[in-house]
Amino acid sequence: MKDRIIGFDLARAYAIFGMFIVNFNFSFGSVMNPTDKVGQLLNIFTGNSTAIFIICAGMGVSLMTNRTDYTTQEKAKLKSKILKRSWFLFVIGLLLFNWWSGDILHFYGGYMHIAAFLLFIPKRYYLLGAIIAISIFHLLLLIIPITTSWDFTNYRYLDFWTPLGFLRNTFYNGWNSIFPWFSYFLVGMWLGKLNWQLKNTKRNIFIVGLLFFIFIQGLRYMVKQHFFSPFWSDYIMAEYFPPYLPFIVVTLAFAFMAISVFMFIGEKYSNNSIVLAFQKTGQLTLSHYLIHLTLGMILMATLTGKNYTGLLEDEQPTSPIYILAFSFIFCIVFSVLWRKKFTNGPLETLMRKISG
């Protein structure tokens, strides 16, 4: 379904572009209470872009397995392929970790590994699984302090490379730990099972997202009016870490709206040159992620005369408009130039060769 694929790729393009902005801003800009409008705009991408990135990953797995007549042999082959891809991403992510401690790929590999065993169950169980993942995270909050092993002066996880620390970070209090972030992946798998050719699908998903978005923003408005105790105010207003339920709901709601809009654009403007340029970006998501954190960071450091540390910017922040422009140009130019000669991105090609 061409229209659906274009909209799906547009959503992935938005997600990776947002991650460019968030990560470049973290390393070279100012994420702490920016006063200018562009700086505040950049901070809007925090959380939302990562959520859509993970949701699209789940959708991608569903779209690979969206038939209803697979033989037992075909099911086993698909499961094996996804397991191999999960191990590939896990290893690449761990190799990247010492350079970029906010890596998401090894978590992504974890999501895919679990998902490989859930490929052919009825789609309603994906939503149930998402609720379970969120619930387990909130139960763990009662047992283990969320800040365990974190040193927020340098954003390092002190015992990451120990067995206990690695498990704790991976499943509970890492940046994108299995609990609760796997819930986004499962919601994506559910979305991938929907028929996006139907107009009602796009409309209904958008409306559901809008209603939940308004509800959470209403609660946050009430916080500013001092309706809640300090505990509940902090819980409702938390952003990204810890990923409490209100944050999860509002980012899922935003993702529902954004993905619905991108599906509509993909259907309406499938031959538009600008849309097709962004589609190329969405088809290189994994390569973009790795390249912007390596070559992109080195290039940005060179252009700004700063040192890349992988940590929060401690020098004079780079102008937000510069970060926005660099993110956009780096993202689009690489995509268009690469796709002129190659069908898939370098990381996607390597992953396909390994997984078969």
Disulfide bonds with the S-S distance in Angstrom:
none
